[in-house]
């Protein structure tokens, strides 16, 4: 059993410049942002003055909150802009925006999984892919690029609209958009006997469904995985991402191994990370996939 470290090879759209003191300095296209990163426990390599000079926008946390806050924008910094993800296989665009929860509409470390999704989908004819907790749709665009039929599930209507905008900007098509609680949708698909050639999951630690349903990762993940196993085709691919601090690849491997005992030997697990310009490796999530 091997634990892998995966970092994507972005060409122009993204760069981790520096990290430390609970922050990260990142370039998204033409703009540089400074925002919180609790896992950056070390010291930054660049002086604070240089961070201030380089950044176009800084996220200021709200007192008493870990994630919520507001952005301080410097002159010339737009609230929305578009970046391009381009590799040997993929070429699509995503609109970014400055949200009150420090996110900008993309998890760039997921590019390693986007390549995996493309590789799995391109081997099948019009595969059916289910993207749960799909956010702004990077994985959806990767599957679409390989001619997949994608069902995109997220409980936030505005986020689904954002995803649709990304699809249209990328001149792609073929998505079934659904604003719903992921657990309810998968349970219904089990009853209907529907099957998918690929399932992608990016569950948060906590959340609410479209009708206020409560989601807690520790309480609900196992049941959701059990239902996903019922609707995944025998040779289908599967990706689970976990972002909560304290969760390990070994935990993901043991849990997924219980639910998918016939597939676990072909799985790959590990951490997604970026290395800043000073060779400091910043972990950004746990994954398991097969």
C-alpha angles and dihedrals in degrees: 000000000000129000112215131203113215127191122172123233103234113188107197111335102073142023133170102219103178140342139193146103089054093305141098130207111212139176117218107185107304097349134077121212134191115206140154122283113175094196093060093094097156130081121275116253095219122063119256091248091059092049088053093048094048101043122091093192135016126201113226114200119229113245111267094013130102097202112011121088143101139276125246105213122201125212113297095016112130123210090228134031141152130246130188127229109204131171135149089282108023134055119169140132133235129196113227128204138177109251130190090245095062092252121122103197101273140069099208094191088068090073088093089061092045089061090048091050092051092049092051096045097045091063092062133062110249095332119201112237129188117205112193124194081009099175111185094346112252090145090044091055091048091053093044089053087062093050096259125156103234130201105200116199126189131146095220115081094202091054092052089051088051090052091050089052090053090051093050092045088052091049093237131133142184108087130140103210117207128177103202147111108282094223093053093048095049092046089053092049088053090055091048093049094234119160135204133204091214138018124195122190129188102168120181124224091248134006150139130247125231090272096040097273111164119240121194116174096214093048102038109029098083094052092048091050091051091054092045089056089059094056101038114100117241093257097030124129125241135196127187120184123191121192102173114115113247096034115117137203088244091057091050091047094051094047096045090044090059092050098039104030093159094053105038095089090063094047129113121210136178145097132309114222147160127221115218123221089271095056095255109145114221115198112219107176149333122258140184123184142164 
